[in-house]
């Protein structure tokens, strides 16, 4: 009898280990980290992102090992360094490609200004909030990119 119960538990373990994991956007914030998560931009200064034309999804990613930040504004790629201490976050001046994208440049300008003025961050549920004091400048959502 004990062998049957043990075999059932072992079988269940193997079956459950084969079930695909949920996408990152369905996990609680306790499983998310600022680092090495692909964060997709959803709002700038409270305004929902509206991509017009053939643009990339804007995102940001923080690399813990190198202290570098990289991403895409929806038109241009950017990269640079950041400094972090507790929930204080400073993004140093970023290098960026300089393509002109019709219908996106105003939102890109708003985003680069938010990145420039970031003083902190919060992770709530599946969202990364880039803060300027108590004001949310940008809201990103965690996205599973099969790292």
N, C-alpha and C positions, 0 to 999 in steps of 0.2 A: 504494500500500500504506500509506504513512504517513497519507494522508488518511482511509483506512478506520479505522485504529487511532485516530486523533484523533477521528473522528466517533463511534466506539464509546465512548471515554472521556467525551466530551461528553454522549452519550446516557445513559450510566450516571450521570453527575453529576446530570442533570436528573431521572432516575427516582428516585435515592436522596434527592434534596432534597424529593421529594413524599411520601416515606414519613413517617407521623406519628411524632412524637418519643415516646420512652418517658415514662411518668409519672415525676414527680420521685422517687417512692419507689424507683425502680429505678436511680438514678444513684449514683455514689460520692460520698463526703463532700467530695471536692475540688471538686465542682460546686455545693455547697450553701453558703449564707451565712446567718448569723443574720438578716440584714436582708432584708426584703421577701419572706420565705418564709412560707407559711401552715403553721403547726405545729399538728398535731392531737394533743391530749392522749391518751396511752395508759396512763400509770401515774402514781400519786401515792404517794410514799413506798413504792415497790415493789409497790403493790397495783394490779392491773389495773382500769381504769375500767369500771364497769358502769352503763350508763344505764338508768334505770327510768322508764317512762312516756314522755310526749311532751316530751323535752328536746332542745336543740340539741347538736351536737357541740362539746365544749370545745376551744378553740384559742387560740393567741397569735400575735401578729405584731409585729415590731419594725421601725419606719420609720427608716431611716438619716438621711434628710434632715431630719426634724423632731425626732428624738430622742424620739419617742413610742412607747409600747407600747399595744396594744389587744388585746382578745380577748373570749372568752365562757367562763364557768365551766361551761356546760351549762344554766345557769338565768339568770344575770345577765351583762350586758355590763360590761366594765371598760376603763379607759383611764387613762393617766398618762404619766410621763416615766421614762426610765432613764438611767443613766450607765454607760459602758463604757470600759475601758482594758485592752488585751491580752485576757486571758481573765477579767478581773474584771468582774462585772456587778452593778449595784445597781439595783433597781427601787424608785423612790420611792413613797410612799403613793398608792394607786390610788383613783380615783373609781369608783363602781359603782352600777348600778341595784339596787334592793332588792326584787325579787320573791321570794316564798316558793314553793319548788318541792318538793312532796311527794317524799320518797325521795331527795333529792339534797343537802340542806343540809349533812349531815355531810361529804360529799366536797367540797362547795364551801368549807366552812370549812378543811378540810385544804389545799386548793389555795391559798386566799388566804394562809394561813400560810406555805406554801412560797414563794410569790412574795415575801412580806414578808422572808423570811430568805435569799433568794438572794444569794450572794456571787460566783458565777462561772458559767461555762457551758462545755460541751464539745459538739462536733459529732462524732458517731461514726456512720459509714455514713450512714443516712438519719434519724438521731435527734438531737434537741437535748436535752441533759441540763442541767437547771438544778440547780446545785450549791449546797450550804451546806457550805463547807469541802471535805472529801473525800466527803461524803454526797450521793447523788443524791436530790433532793427530788421532781422531776417529770421524766418522760420524754415527749417529744413526737415525733411522726413527721412528716416533710415530706410535704406533700400538694400536688398540682398543682391550682391554682385558676385557671388561665388568666389570669394577671395581665396 
